[in-house]
């Protein structure tokens, strides 16, 4: 009987950890959705993509250059 209880206890703890992670993810998502500036940027990016204004970074060097240009 104690083995069964320990097993159930481990399952409950495992599920609680999963729920805690899901709640943290939901909080992150709500923070993004409540930030008007971020949502505006997302909408503009979606529009740019739909209208074909995008390019693909193909090499590590292109990626590094892209992000270094953002910092400037």
C-alpha positions, -999 to 999 in steps of 0.1 A, spaced: 0 0 0 28 24 8 44 18 -26 11 28 -43 8 59 -22 45 69 -30 38 63 -67 7 85 -66 25 111 -47 53 113 -73 26 116 -101 9 144 -82 42 163 -77 51 158 -113 17 171 -125 20 201 -101 54 209 -116 39 207 -151 10 230 -141 35 255 -126 54 256 -159 22 260 -178 12 289 -156 46 306 -161 42 303 -198 7 318 -197 20 347 -176 47 353 -202 21 353 -230 -2 376 -211 27 401 -205 33 401 -243 -3 405 -252 -8 433 -227 22 453 -241 7 476 -267 41 485 -283 50 448 -287 16 440 -302 20 469 -326 54 457 -337 41 422 -342 12 435 -364 37 455 -385 60 425 -389 31 403 -399 21 429 -425 56 432 -438 59 394 -441 25 392 -459 36 419 -484 69 401 -491 92 425 -472 115 400 -456 148 382 -463 165 351 -451 197 351 -432 216 321 -446 250 322 -429 263 327 -393 280 358 -406 248 373 -419 231 366 -386 259 382 -366 259 412 -389 221 416 -386 222 416 -348 253 439 -346 235 464 -369 205 463 -345 227 473 -316 242 504 -334 
